[in-house]
């Protein structure tokens, strides 16, 4: 890991072999990315939807709690809470990431503190 990168993990997180190497390579290749996460896998083998969250708006929260997201997970209109309309097989931006695992660059820290 580069001195300028930090990785934050929950205490119960298991990191698969090669994950840190892939995340460092991603951060090195995407200098504008201040923070990144990876696909988080639950013990049952499914993706943790908390690692793929959209910005919490009243509409996205309503769609989620009214189960509209579950009925139409791939639509942008109803699937914004967990951004189910995005292709999880390729890197892309998400609005909110889970605290279970994320990597932050030195520039990410600096942008946050200088903006505040």
Biopython code that builds the backbone (N, CA, C, O; Angstrom):
import numpy as np
from Bio.PDB.StructureBuilder import StructureBuilder

atoms = [
    (1, "UNK", "N", (0.857, -1.175, 0.000)),
    (1, "UNK", "CA", (0.000, 0.000, 0.000)),
    (1, "UNK", "C", (0.898, 1.231, 0.000)),
    (1, "UNK", "O", (1.923, 1.263, 0.680)),
    (2, "UNK", "N", (0.515, 2.213, -0.746)),
    (2, "UNK", "CA", (1.276, 3.446, -0.801)),
    (2, "UNK", "C", (1.045, 4.254, 0.470)),
    (2, "UNK", "O", (-0.017, 4.168, 1.087)),
    (3, "UNK", "N", (2.021, 5.019, 0.846)),
    (3, "UNK", "CA", (1.915, 5.822, 2.062)),
    (3, "UNK", "C", (0.758, 6.805, 1.968)),
    (3, "UNK", "O", (0.225, 7.229, 2.993)),
    (4, "UNK", "N", (0.364, 7.172, 0.760)),
    (4, "UNK", "CA", (-0.696, 8.156, 0.582)),
    (4, "UNK", "C", (-2.090, 7.537, 0.624)),
    (4, "UNK", "O", (-3.079, 8.270, 0.628)),
    (5, "UNK", "N", (-2.199, 6.199, 0.654)),
    (5, "UNK", "CA", (-3.497, 5.533, 0.680)),
    (5, "UNK", "C", (-3.765, 4.971, 2.073)),
    (5, "UNK", "O", (-2.843, 4.568, 2.782)),
    (6, "UNK", "N", (-5.022, 4.951, 2.447)),
    (6, "UNK", "CA", (-5.434, 4.323, 3.700)),
    (6, "UNK", "C", (-6.595, 3.402, 3.389)),
    (6, "UNK", "O", (-7.412, 3.691, 2.514)),
    (7, "UNK", "N", (-6.666, 2.307, 4.097)),
    (7, "UNK", "CA", (-7.789, 1.396, 3.945)),
    (7, "UNK", "C", (-8.474, 1.270, 5.294)),
    (7, "UNK", "O", (-7.824, 1.029, 6.311)),
    (8, "UNK", "N", (-9.780, 1.433, 5.297)),
    (8, "UNK", "CA", (-10.562, 1.337, 6.520)),
    (8, "UNK", "C", (-11.470, 0.117, 6.431)),
    (8, "UNK", "O", (-12.167, -0.076, 5.435)),
    (9, "UNK", "N", (-11.457, -0.704, 7.478)),
    (9, "UNK", "CA", (-12.217, -1.955, 7.493)),
    (9, "UNK", "C", (-13.005, -2.087, 8.784)),
    (9, "UNK", "O", (-12.565, -1.631, 9.840)),
    (10, "UNK", "N", (-14.165, -2.709, 8.695)),
    (10, "UNK", "CA", (-14.849, -3.140, 9.910)),
    (10, "UNK", "C", (-14.048, -4.274, 10.524)),
    (10, "UNK", "O", (-13.326, -4.976, 9.816)),
    (11, "UNK", "N", (-14.163, -4.459, 11.811)),
    (11, "UNK", "CA", (-13.375, -5.486, 12.490)),
    (11, "UNK", "C", (-13.769, -6.904, 12.077)),
    (11, "UNK", "O", (-12.970, -7.827, 12.234)),
    (12, "UNK", "N", (-14.968, -7.095, 11.558)),
    (12, "UNK", "CA", (-15.410, -8.429, 11.145)),
    (12, "UNK", "C", (-15.257, -8.677, 9.644)),
    (12, "UNK", "O", (-15.750, -9.682, 9.131)),
    (13, "UNK", "N", (-14.583, -7.779, 8.942)),
    (13, "UNK", "CA", (-14.416, -7.902, 7.498)),
    (13, "UNK", "C", (-13.293, -8.887, 7.176)),
    (13, "UNK", "O", (-12.208, -8.820, 7.752)),
    (14, "UNK", "N", (-13.571, -9.794, 6.252)),
    (14, "UNK", "CA", (-12.547, -10.694, 5.729)),
    (14, "UNK", "C", (-12.158, -10.188, 4.346)),
    (14, "UNK", "O", (-13.012, -9.989, 3.482)),
    (15, "UNK", "N", (-10.879, -9.985, 4.151)),
    (15, "UNK", "CA", (-10.391, -9.471, 2.871)),
    (15, "UNK", "C", (-9.865, -10.641, 2.049)),
    (15, "UNK", "O", (-8.940, -11.337, 2.468)),
    (16, "UNK", "N", (-10.458, -10.852, 0.880)),
    (16, "UNK", "CA", (-10.026, -11.936, -0.007)),
    (16, "UNK", "C", (-8.615, -11.663, -0.527)),
    (16, "UNK", "O", (-8.225, -10.508, -0.697)),
    (17, "UNK", "N", (-7.849, -12.729, -0.778)),
    (17, "UNK", "CA", (-6.505, -12.551, -1.340)),
    (17, "UNK", "C", (-6.570, -11.744, -2.651)),
    (17, "UNK", "O", (-7.423, -11.988, -3.505)),
    (18, "UNK", "N", (-5.667, -10.800, -2.781)),
    (18, "UNK", "CA", (-5.589, -9.985, -3.988)),
    (18, "UNK", "C", (-6.430, -8.726, -3.960)),
    (18, "UNK", "O", (-6.267, -7.858, -4.818)),
    (19, "UNK", "N", (-7.337, -8.606, -2.980)),
    (19, "UNK", "CA", (-8.237, -7.448, -2.943)),
    (19, "UNK", "C", (-7.467, -6.142, -2.777)),
    (19, "UNK", "O", (-7.698, -5.188, -3.520)),
    (20, "UNK", "N", (-6.560, -6.092, -1.814)),
    (20, "UNK", "CA", (-5.818, -4.843, -1.594)),
    (20, "UNK", "C", (-4.978, -4.473, -2.810)),
    (20, "UNK", "O", (-4.886, -3.300, -3.171)),
    (21, "UNK", "N", (-4.375, -5.460, -3.434)),
    (21, "UNK", "CA", (-3.564, -5.211, -4.636)),
    (21, "UNK", "C", (-4.444, -4.624, -5.747)),
    (21, "UNK", "O", (-4.040, -3.677, -6.421)),
    (22, "UNK", "N", (-5.644, -5.183, -5.939)),
    (22, "UNK", "CA", (-6.561, -4.675, -6.970)),
    (22, "UNK", "C", (-7.045, -3.266, -6.634)),
    (22, "UNK", "O", (-7.163, -2.420, -7.520)),
    (23, "UNK", "N", (-7.323, -3.017, -5.365)),
    (23, "UNK", "CA", (-7.801, -1.692, -4.965)),
    (23, "UNK", "C", (-6.709, -0.637, -5.131)),
    (23, "UNK", "O", (-6.982, 0.483, -5.563)),
    (24, "UNK", "N", (-5.471, -0.998, -4.787)),
    (24, "UNK", "CA", (-4.361, -0.058, -4.973)),
    (24, "UNK", "C", (-4.168, 0.238, -6.453)),
    (24, "UNK", "O", (-3.948, 1.387, -6.835)),
    (25, "UNK", "N", (-4.250, -0.795, -7.288)),
    (25, "UNK", "CA", (-4.126, -0.596, -8.739)),
    (25, "UNK", "C", (-5.247, 0.297, -9.251)),
    (25, "UNK", "O", (-5.020, 1.150, -10.109)),
    (26, "UNK", "N", (-6.457, 0.107, -8.728)),
    (26, "UNK", "CA", (-7.571, 0.962, -9.135)),
    (26, "UNK", "C", (-7.298, 2.411, -8.747)),
    (26, "UNK", "O", (-7.457, 3.316, -9.566)),
    (27, "UNK", "N", (-6.890, 2.629, -7.503)),
    (27, "UNK", "CA", (-6.631, 3.994, -7.038)),
    (27, "UNK", "C", (-5.493, 4.631, -7.830)),
    (27, "UNK", "O", (-5.558, 5.815, -8.160)),
    (28, "UNK", "N", (-4.451, 3.857, -8.138)),
    (28, "UNK", "CA", (-3.336, 4.379, -8.941)),
    (28, "UNK", "C", (-3.791, 4.762, -10.339)),
    (28, "UNK", "O", (-3.278, 5.719, -10.919)),
    (29, "UNK", "N", (-4.749, 4.021, -10.886)),
    (29, "UNK", "CA", (-5.234, 4.281, -12.239)),
    (29, "UNK", "C", (-6.346, 5.305, -12.321)),
    (29, "UNK", "O", (-6.713, 5.739, -13.413)),
    (30, "UNK", "N", (-6.885, 5.694, -11.184)),
    (30, "UNK", "CA", (-7.999, 6.652, -11.147)),
    (30, "UNK", "C", (-7.684, 7.738, -10.122)),
    (30, "UNK", "O", (-8.244, 7.759, -9.026)),
    (31, "UNK", "N", (-6.790, 8.627, -10.491)),
    (31, "UNK", "CA", (-6.290, 9.650, -9.560)),
    (31, "UNK", "C", (-7.380, 10.593, -9.050)),
    (31, "UNK", "O", (-7.227, 11.188, -7.984)),
    (32, "UNK", "N", (-8.480, 10.737, -9.800)),
    (32, "UNK", "CA", (-9.560, 11.619, -9.358)),
    (32, "UNK", "C", (-10.469, 10.954, -8.329)),
    (32, "UNK", "O", (-11.279, 11.626, -7.690)),
    (33, "UNK", "N", (-10.339, 9.644, -8.168)),
    (33, "UNK", "CA", (-11.154, 8.928, -7.184)),
    (33, "UNK", "C", (-10.549, 9.156, -5.801)),
    (33, "UNK", "O", (-9.457, 8.665, -5.516)),
    (34, "UNK", "N", (-11.234, 9.880, -4.960)),
    (34, "UNK", "CA", (-10.738, 10.129, -3.612)),
    (34, "UNK", "C", (-11.000, 8.963, -2.681)),
    (34, "UNK", "O", (-10.227, 8.702, -1.758)),
    (35, "UNK", "N", (-12.107, 8.257, -2.932)),
    (35, "UNK", "CA", (-12.509, 7.118, -2.111)),
    (35, "UNK", "C", (-13.045, 6.033, -3.036)),
    (35, "UNK", "O", (-13.701, 6.326, -4.035)),
    (36, "UNK", "N", (-12.760, 4.774, -2.695)),
    (36, "UNK", "CA", (-13.271, 3.656, -3.494)),
    (36, "UNK", "C", (-13.597, 2.492, -2.570)),
    (36, "UNK", "O", (-13.013, 2.341, -1.497)),
    (37, "UNK", "N", (-14.523, 1.692, -3.005)),
    (37, "UNK", "CA", (-14.851, 0.449, -2.323)),
    (37, "UNK", "C", (-14.892, -0.653, -3.372)),
    (37, "UNK", "O", (-14.761, -0.402, -4.570)),
    (38, "UNK", "N", (-15.072, -1.845, -2.906)),
    (38, "UNK", "CA", (-15.192, -2.970, -3.823)),
    (38, "UNK", "C", (-16.532, -3.662, -3.559)),
    (38, "UNK", "O", (-17.264, -3.294, -2.640)),
    (39, "UNK", "N", (-16.827, -4.636, -4.355)),
    (39, "UNK", "CA", (-18.048, -5.419, -4.165)),
    (39, "UNK", "C", (-17.910, -6.201, -2.858)),
    (39, "UNK", "O", (-16.991, -7.006, -2.704)),
    (40, "UNK", "N", (-18.821, -5.961, -1.924)),
    (40, "UNK", "CA", (-18.788, -6.646, -0.637)),
    (40, "UNK", "C", (-19.706, -7.860, -0.696)),
    (40, "UNK", "O", (-20.864, -7.762, -1.102)),
    (41, "UNK", "N", (-19.174, -8.996, -0.289)),
    (41, "UNK", "CA", (-19.910, -10.255, -0.356)),
    (41, "UNK", "C", (-20.327, -10.685, 1.049)),
    (41, "UNK", "O", (-19.507, -10.721, 1.967)),
    (42, "UNK", "N", (-21.597, -11.005, 1.204)),
    (42, "UNK", "CA", (-22.127, -11.485, 2.483)),
    (42, "UNK", "C", (-21.807, -12.969, 2.664)),
    (42, "UNK", "O", (-21.474, -13.645, 1.691)),
    (43, "UNK", "N", (-21.900, -13.489, 3.893)),
    (43, "UNK", "CA", (-21.603, -14.913, 4.118)),
    (43, "UNK", "C", (-22.399, -15.877, 3.239)),
    (43, "UNK", "O", (-21.934, -16.982, 2.961)),
    (44, "UNK", "N", (-23.604, -15.466, 2.794)),
    (44, "UNK", "CA", (-24.403, -16.357, 1.935)),
    (44, "UNK", "C", (-23.992, -16.276, 0.463)),
    (44, "UNK", "O", (-24.595, -16.940, -0.380)),
    (45, "UNK", "N", (-22.971, -15.471, 0.144)),
    (45, "UNK", "CA", (-22.478, -15.363, -1.224)),
    (45, "UNK", "C", (-23.108, -14.245, -2.040)),
    (45, "UNK", "O", (-22.672, -13.992, -3.163)),
    (46, "UNK", "N", (-24.118, -13.571, -1.509)),
    (46, "UNK", "CA", (-24.759, -12.471, -2.234)),
    (46, "UNK", "C", (-24.023, -11.161, -1.970)),
    (46, "UNK", "O", (-23.283, -11.036, -0.994)),
    (47, "UNK", "N", (-24.236, -10.195, -2.847)),
    (47, "UNK", "CA", (-23.623, -8.885, -2.669)),
    (47, "UNK", "C", (-24.331, -8.131, -1.549)),
    (47, "UNK", "O", (-25.557, -8.171, -1.444)),
    (48, "UNK", "N", (-23.568, -7.456, -0.726)),
    (48, "UNK", "CA", (-24.133, -6.600, 0.305)),
    (48, "UNK", "C", (-24.643, -5.332, -0.373)),
    (48, "UNK", "O", (-23.839, -4.550, -0.880)),
    (49, "UNK", "N", (-25.952, -5.109, -0.398)),
    (49, "UNK", "CA", (-26.464, -3.928, -1.097)),
    (49, "UNK", "C", (-26.015, -2.609, -0.475)),
    (49, "UNK", "O", (-26.065, -1.568, -1.131)),
    (50, "UNK", "N", (-25.576, -2.643, 0.783)),
    (50, "UNK", "CA", (-25.121, -1.414, 1.434)),
    (50, "UNK", "C", (-23.852, -0.856, 0.787)),
    (50, "UNK", "O", (-23.538, 0.319, 0.979)),
    (51, "UNK", "N", (-23.116, -1.671, 0.025)),
    (51, "UNK", "CA", (-21.898, -1.178, -0.621)),
    (51, "UNK", "C", (-22.198, -0.471, -1.931)),
    (51, "UNK", "O", (-21.280, -0.045, -2.631)),
    (52, "UNK", "N", (-23.463, -0.344, -2.265)),
    (52, "UNK", "CA", (-23.852, 0.154, -3.591)),
    (52, "UNK", "C", (-25.043, 1.089, -3.459)),
    (52, "UNK", "O", (-26.034, 0.951, -4.176)),
    (53, "UNK", "N", (-24.941, 2.040, -2.540)),
    (53, "UNK", "CA", (-26.071, 2.891, -2.221)),
    (53, "UNK", "C", (-26.105, 4.167, -3.049)),
    (53, "UNK", "O", (-25.077, 4.713, -3.449)),
    (54, "UNK", "N", (-27.321, 4.614, -3.285)),
    (54, "UNK", "CA", (-27.533, 5.906, -3.912)),
    (54, "UNK", "C", (-27.698, 6.965, -2.843)),
    (54, "UNK", "O", (-27.816, 6.655, -1.657)),
    (55, "UNK", "N", (-27.706, 8.220, -3.271)),
    (55, "UNK", "CA", (-27.896, 9.318, -2.329)),
    (55, "UNK", "C", (-29.298, 9.202, -1.723)),
    (55, "UNK", "O", (-30.269, 9.018, -2.458)),
    (56, "UNK", "N", (-29.416, 9.305, -0.405)),
    (56, "UNK", "CA", (-30.721, 9.111, 0.238)),
    (56, "UNK", "C", (-31.659, 10.316, 0.048)),
    (56, "UNK", "O", (-31.592, 11.302, 0.783)),
    (57, "UNK", "N", (-32.506, 10.203, -0.932)),
    (57, "UNK", "CA", (-33.515, 11.243, -1.160)),
    (57, "UNK", "C", (-34.856, 10.742, -0.628)),
    (57, "UNK", "O", (-35.010, 9.540, -0.411)),
    (58, "UNK", "N", (-35.818, 11.615, -0.416)),
    (58, "UNK", "CA", (-37.137, 11.145, 0.018)),
    (58, "UNK", "C", (-37.730, 10.118, -0.951)),
    (58, "UNK", "O", (-38.342, 9.141, -0.521)),
    (59, "UNK", "N", (-37.547, 10.340, -2.271)),
    (59, "UNK", "CA", (-38.110, 9.406, -3.249)),
    (59, "UNK", "C", (-37.430, 8.041, -3.196)),
    (59, "UNK", "O", (-38.101, 7.010, -3.221)),
    (60, "UNK", "N", (-36.093, 8.034, -3.124)),
    (60, "UNK", "CA", (-35.399, 6.746, -3.086)),
    (60, "UNK", "C", (-35.744, 5.989, -1.808)),
    (60, "UNK", "O", (-35.898, 4.768, -1.843)),
    (61, "UNK", "N", (-35.867, 6.688, -0.683)),
    (61, "UNK", "CA", (-36.247, 6.036, 0.571)),
    (61, "UNK", "C", (-37.673, 5.499, 0.480)),
    (61, "UNK", "O", (-37.945, 4.382, 0.919)),
    (62, "UNK", "N", (-38.588, 6.294, -0.091)),
    (62, "UNK", "CA", (-39.968, 5.829, -0.252)),
    (62, "UNK", "C", (-40.021, 4.588, -1.136)),
    (62, "UNK", "O", (-40.694, 3.612, -0.804)),
    (63, "UNK", "N", (-39.307, 4.628, -2.269)),
    (63, "UNK", "CA", (-39.298, 3.488, -3.194)),
    (63, "UNK", "C", (-38.769, 2.233, -2.522)),
    (63, "UNK", "O", (-39.266, 1.133, -2.763)),
    (64, "UNK", "N", (-37.757, 2.404, -1.675)),
    (64, "UNK", "CA", (-37.176, 1.265, -0.967)),
    (64, "UNK", "C", (-38.155, 0.715, 0.086)),
    (64, "UNK", "O", (-38.445, -0.481, 0.100)),
    (65, "UNK", "N", (-38.654, 1.581, 0.954)),
    (65, "UNK", "CA", (-39.518, 1.125, 2.045)),
    (65, "UNK", "C", (-40.900, 0.695, 1.572)),
    (65, "UNK", "O", (-41.557, -0.099, 2.245)),
    (66, "UNK", "N", (-41.353, 1.200, 0.431)),
    (66, "UNK", "CA", (-42.630, 0.772, -0.137)),
    (66, "UNK", "C", (-42.462, -0.486, -0.989)),
    (66, "UNK", "O", (-43.422, -0.958, -1.598)),
    (67, "UNK", "N", (-41.246, -1.027, -1.033)),
    (67, "UNK", "CA", (-40.908, -2.257, -1.771)),
    (67, "UNK", "C", (-40.977, -2.101, -3.286)),
    (67, "UNK", "O", (-40.979, -3.097, -4.010)),
    (68, "UNK", "N", (-41.033, -0.855, -3.775)),
    (68, "UNK", "CA", (-41.028, -0.636, -5.220)),
    (68, "UNK", "C", (-39.673, -1.012, -5.819)),
    (68, "UNK", "O", (-39.599, -1.508, -6.943)),
    (69, "UNK", "N", (-38.599, -0.770, -5.056)),
    (69, "UNK", "CA", (-37.268, -1.144, -5.522)),
    (69, "UNK", "C", (-37.175, -2.658, -5.717)),
    (69, "UNK", "O", (-36.546, -3.129, -6.664)),
    (70, "UNK", "N", (-37.793, -3.403, -4.833)),
    (70, "UNK", "CA", (-37.762, -4.868, -4.935)),
    (70, "UNK", "C", (-38.527, -5.351, -6.168)),
    (70, "UNK", "O", (-38.127, -6.324, -6.808)),
    (71, "UNK", "N", (-39.624, -4.672, -6.499)),
    (71, "UNK", "CA", (-40.414, -5.028, -7.682)),
    (71, "UNK", "C", (-39.721, -4.629, -8.982)),
    (71, "UNK", "O", (-39.813, -5.336, -9.986)),
    (72, "UNK", "N", (-39.029, -3.493, -8.956)),
    (72, "UNK", "CA", (-38.400, -2.951, -10.165)),
    (72, "UNK", "C", (-36.946, -2.559, -9.876)),
    (72, "UNK", "O", (-36.603, -1.382, -9.987)),
    (73, "UNK", "N", (-36.084, -3.516, -9.509)),
    (73, "UNK", "CA", (-34.723, -3.180, -9.064)),
    (73, "UNK", "C", (-33.820, -2.607, -10.147)),
    (73, "UNK", "O", (-32.859, -1.906, -9.828)),
    (74, "UNK", "N", (-34.095, -2.879, -11.398)),
    (74, "UNK", "CA", (-33.216, -2.437, -12.488)),
    (74, "UNK", "C", (-33.634, -1.106, -13.091)),
    (74, "UNK", "O", (-33.001, -0.627, -14.032)),
    (75, "UNK", "N", (-34.704, -0.496, -12.557)),
    (75, "UNK", "CA", (-35.151, 0.785, -13.102)),
    (75, "UNK", "C", (-34.532, 1.936, -12.323)),
    (75, "UNK", "O", (-34.396, 1.866, -11.101)),
    (76, "UNK", "N", (-34.162, 2.985, -13.027)),
    (76, "UNK", "CA", (-33.580, 4.156, -12.370)),
    (76, "UNK", "C", (-34.622, 4.868, -11.505)),
    (76, "UNK", "O", (-34.278, 5.474, -10.489)),
    (77, "UNK", "N", (-35.866, 4.797, -11.897)),
    (77, "UNK", "CA", (-36.925, 5.474, -11.155)),
    (77, "UNK", "C", (-37.097, 4.888, -9.753)),
    (77, "UNK", "O", (-37.186, 5.634, -8.778)),
    (78, "UNK", "N", (-37.144, 3.552, -9.647)),
    (78, "UNK", "CA", (-37.413, 2.916, -8.364)),
    (78, "UNK", "C", (-36.174, 2.289, -7.722)),
    (78, "UNK", "O", (-36.199, 1.981, -6.531)),
    (79, "UNK", "N", (-35.103, 2.094, -8.474)),
    (79, "UNK", "CA", (-33.933, 1.391, -7.966)),
    (79, "UNK", "C", (-32.797, 2.275, -7.502)),
    (79, "UNK", "O", (-31.645, 1.840, -7.483)),
    (80, "UNK", "N", (-33.097, 3.509, -7.129)),
    (80, "UNK", "CA", (-32.032, 4.446, -6.767)),
    (80, "UNK", "C", (-31.425, 4.181, -5.390)),
    (80, "UNK", "O", (-30.263, 4.520, -5.167)),
    (81, "UNK", "N", (-32.166, 3.594, -4.473)),
    (81, "UNK", "CA", (-31.671, 3.381, -3.105)),
    (81, "UNK", "C", (-30.410, 2.515, -3.107)),
    (81, "UNK", "O", (-29.447, 2.814, -2.401)),
    (82, "UNK", "N", (-30.420, 1.440, -3.906)),
    (82, "UNK", "CA", (-29.250, 0.572, -4.018)),
    (82, "UNK", "C", (-28.649, 0.586, -5.427)),
    (82, "UNK", "O", (-27.814, -0.259, -5.747)),
    (83, "UNK", "N", (-29.054, 1.509, -6.246)),
    (83, "UNK", "CA", (-28.546, 1.703, -7.599)),
    (83, "UNK", "C", (-28.501, 0.399, -8.398)),
    (83, "UNK", "O", (-27.507, 0.087, -9.054)),
    (84, "UNK", "N", (-29.597, -0.349, -8.327)),
    (84, "UNK", "CA", (-29.688, -1.625, -9.032)),
    (84, "UNK", "C", (-29.688, -1.512, -10.539)),
    (84, "UNK", "O", (-29.544, -2.519, -11.232)),
    (85, "UNK", "N", (-29.845, -0.322, -11.054)),
    (85, "UNK", "CA", (-29.842, -0.107, -12.501)),
    (85, "UNK", "C", (-28.419, -0.024, -13.058)),
    (85, "UNK", "O", (-28.238, -0.012, -14.275)),
    (86, "UNK", "N", (-27.409, 0.033, -12.185)),
    (86, "UNK", "CA", (-26.021, 0.106, -12.648)),
    (86, "UNK", "C", (-25.432, -1.295, -12.795)),
    (86, "UNK", "O", (-25.813, -2.220, -12.077)),
    (87, "UNK", "N", (-24.510, -1.437, -13.721)),
    (87, "UNK", "CA", (-23.850, -2.711, -13.999)),
    (87, "UNK", "C", (-22.734, -2.930, -12.971)),
    (87, "UNK", "O", (-21.706, -2.254, -13.019)),
    (88, "UNK", "N", (-22.934, -3.867, -12.049)),
    (88, "UNK", "CA", (-21.942, -4.077, -10.995)),
    (88, "UNK", "C", (-20.701, -4.823, -11.468)),
    (88, "UNK", "O", (-19.757, -4.999, -10.698)),
    (89, "UNK", "N", (-20.690, -5.261, -12.719)),
    (89, "UNK", "CA", (-19.525, -5.982, -13.225)),
    (89, "UNK", "C", (-18.419, -5.040, -13.714)),
    (89, "UNK", "O", (-17.312, -5.484, -14.017)),
    (90, "UNK", "N", (-18.724, -3.742, -13.790)),
    (90, "UNK", "CA", (-17.712, -2.765, -14.213)),
    (90, "UNK", "C", (-17.617, -1.646, -13.165)),
    (90, "UNK", "O", (-18.613, -1.331, -12.513)),
    (91, "UNK", "N", (-16.446, -1.049, -12.999)),
    (91, "UNK", "CA", (-16.312, 0.058, -12.041)),
    (91, "UNK", "C", (-17.206, 1.232, -12.423)),
    (91, "UNK", "O", (-17.334, 1.577, -13.598)),
    (92, "UNK", "N", (-17.813, 1.830, -11.426)),
    (92, "UNK", "CA", (-18.651, 2.997, -11.649)),
    (92, "UNK", "C", (-18.803, 3.773, -10.339)),
    (92, "UNK", "O", (-18.470, 3.272, -9.264)),
    (93, "UNK", "N", (-19.302, 4.984, -10.446)),
    (93, "UNK", "CA", (-19.506, 5.816, -9.262)),
    (93, "UNK", "C", (-20.749, 5.372, -8.507)),
    (93, "UNK", "O", (-21.747, 4.960, -9.098)),
    (94, "UNK", "N", (-20.660, 5.466, -7.188)),
    (94, "UNK", "CA", (-21.824, 5.299, -6.317)),
    (94, "UNK", "C", (-21.857, 6.507, -5.384)),
    (94, "UNK", "O", (-20.834, 7.152, -5.153)),
    (95, "UNK", "N", (-23.032, 6.803, -4.856)),
    (95, "UNK", "CA", (-23.170, 7.981, -4.013)),
    (95, "UNK", "C", (-22.680, 7.748, -2.590)),
    (95, "UNK", "O", (-22.078, 8.637, -1.988)),
    (96, "UNK", "N", (-22.932, 6.571, -2.054)),
    (96, "UNK", "CA", (-22.580, 6.255, -0.667)),
    (96, "UNK", "C", (-21.943, 4.870, -0.621)),
    (96, "UNK", "O", (-22.423, 3.940, -1.268)),
    (97, "UNK", "N", (-20.870, 4.737, 0.139)),
    (97, "UNK", "CA", (-20.250, 3.424, 0.277)),
    (97, "UNK", "C", (-20.329, 2.961, 1.725)),
    (97, "UNK", "O", (-20.453, 3.767, 2.648)),
    (98, "UNK", "N", (-20.255, 1.666, 1.902)),
    (98, "UNK", "CA", (-20.328, 1.063, 3.225)),
    (98, "UNK", "C", (-19.013, 1.262, 3.963)),
    (98, "UNK", "O", (-17.946, 1.302, 3.350)),
    (99, "UNK", "N", (-19.095, 1.387, 5.270)),
    (99, "UNK", "CA", (-17.890, 1.494, 6.076)),
    (99, "UNK", "C", (-17.179, 0.173, 6.267)),
    (99, "UNK", "O", (-16.104, 0.138, 6.866)),
    (100, "UNK", "N", (-17.752, -0.927, 5.772)),
    (100, "UNK", "CA", (-17.136, -2.240, 5.947)),
    (100, "UNK", "C", (-15.769, -2.304, 5.286)),
    (100, "UNK", "O", (-14.853, -2.923, 5.828)),
    (101, "UNK", "N", (-15.615, -1.676, 4.124)),
    (101, "UNK", "CA", (-14.323, -1.621, 3.441)),
    (101, "UNK", "C", (-14.309, -0.415, 2.528)),
    (101, "UNK", "O", (-15.177, -0.267, 1.668)),
    (102, "UNK", "N", (-13.338, 0.437, 2.711)),
    (102, "UNK", "CA", (-13.073, 1.431, 1.684)),
    (102, "UNK", "C", (-11.633, 1.900, 1.757)),
    (102, "UNK", "O", (-10.976, 1.847, 2.797)),
    (103, "UNK", "N", (-11.179, 2.358, 0.612)),
    (103, "UNK", "CA", (-9.824, 2.864, 0.483)),
    (103, "UNK", "C", (-9.940, 4.330, 0.130)),
    (103, "UNK", "O", (-10.748, 4.729, -0.709)),
    (104, "UNK", "N", (-9.120, 5.117, 0.784)),
    (104, "UNK", "CA", (-9.155, 6.561, 0.555)),
    (104, "UNK", "C", (-7.743, 7.043, 0.254)),
    (104, "UNK", "O", (-6.780, 6.643, 0.908)),
    (105, "UNK", "N", (-7.642, 7.905, -0.744)),
    (105, "UNK", "CA", (-6.334, 8.443, -1.123)),
    (105, "UNK", "C", (-6.031, 9.669, -0.280)),
    (105, "UNK", "O", (-6.926, 10.271, 0.314)),
    (106, "UNK", "N", (-4.773, 10.024, -0.237)),
    (106, "UNK", "CA", (-4.382, 11.241, 0.478)),
    (106, "UNK", "C", (-5.151, 12.431, -0.087)),
    (106, "UNK", "O", (-5.609, 13.298, 0.657)),
    (107, "UNK", "N", (-5.285, 12.461, -1.409)),
    (107, "UNK", "CA", (-6.038, 13.538, -2.042)),
    (107, "UNK", "C", (-7.495, 13.543, -1.610)),
    (107, "UNK", "O", (-8.113, 14.602, -1.498)),
    (108, "UNK", "N", (-8.044, 12.352, -1.365)),
    (108, "UNK", "CA", (-9.424, 12.263, -0.880)),
    (108, "UNK", "C", (-9.579, 12.905, 0.472)),
    (108, "UNK", "O", (-10.540, 13.637, 0.709)),
    (109, "UNK", "N", (-8.637, 12.637, 1.371)),
    (109, "UNK", "CA", (-8.666, 13.287, 2.702)),
    (109, "UNK", "C", (-8.538, 14.792, 2.561)),
    (109, "UNK", "O", (-9.288, 15.552, 3.173)),
    (110, "UNK", "N", (-7.576, 15.215, 1.745)),
    (110, "UNK", "CA", (-7.329, 16.645, 1.604)),
    (110, "UNK", "C", (-8.510, 17.377, 0.995)),
    (110, "UNK", "O", (-8.858, 18.472, 1.438)),
    (111, "UNK", "N", (-9.142, 16.772, -0.035)),
    (111, "UNK", "CA", (-10.319, 17.412, -0.659)),
    (111, "UNK", "C", (-11.424, 17.573, 0.362)),
    (111, "UNK", "O", (-12.077, 18.616, 0.396)),
    (112, "UNK", "N", (-11.653, 16.568, 1.197)),
    (112, "UNK", "CA", (-12.719, 16.620, 2.207)),
    (112, "UNK", "C", (-12.441, 17.750, 3.200)),
    (112, "UNK", "O", (-13.320, 18.569, 3.470)),
    (113, "UNK", "N", (-11.230, 17.796, 3.741)),
    (113, "UNK", "CA", (-10.936, 18.782, 4.778)),
    (113, "UNK", "C", (-10.823, 20.191, 4.213)),
    (113, "UNK", "O", (-11.195, 21.150, 4.889)),
    (114, "UNK", "N", (-10.324, 20.341, 3.002)),
    (114, "UNK", "CA", (-10.215, 21.670, 2.399)),
    (114, "UNK", "C", (-11.573, 22.206, 1.958)),
    (114, "UNK", "O", (-11.768, 23.420, 1.900)),
    (115, "UNK", "N", (-12.514, 21.314, 1.646)),
    (115, "UNK", "CA", (-13.849, 21.738, 1.214)),
    (115, "UNK", "C", (-14.686, 22.197, 2.401)),
    (115, "UNK", "O", (-15.572, 23.037, 2.240)),
    (116, "UNK", "N", (-14.423, 21.663, 3.583)),
    (116, "UNK", "CA", (-15.232, 21.945, 4.775)),
    (116, "UNK", "C", (-14.856, 23.205, 5.412)),
    (116, "UNK", "O", (-15.443, 23.584, 6.426)),
]
sb = StructureBuilder()
sb.init_structure("model")
sb.init_model(0)
sb.init_chain("A")
sb.init_seg("    ")
for serial, (resi, resn, name, xyz) in enumerate(atoms, 1):
    if name == "N":
        sb.init_residue(resn, " ", resi, " ")
    sb.init_atom(name, np.array(xyz, "f"), 0.0, 1.0, " ", f" {name:<3s}", serial, name[0])
structure = sb.get_structure()
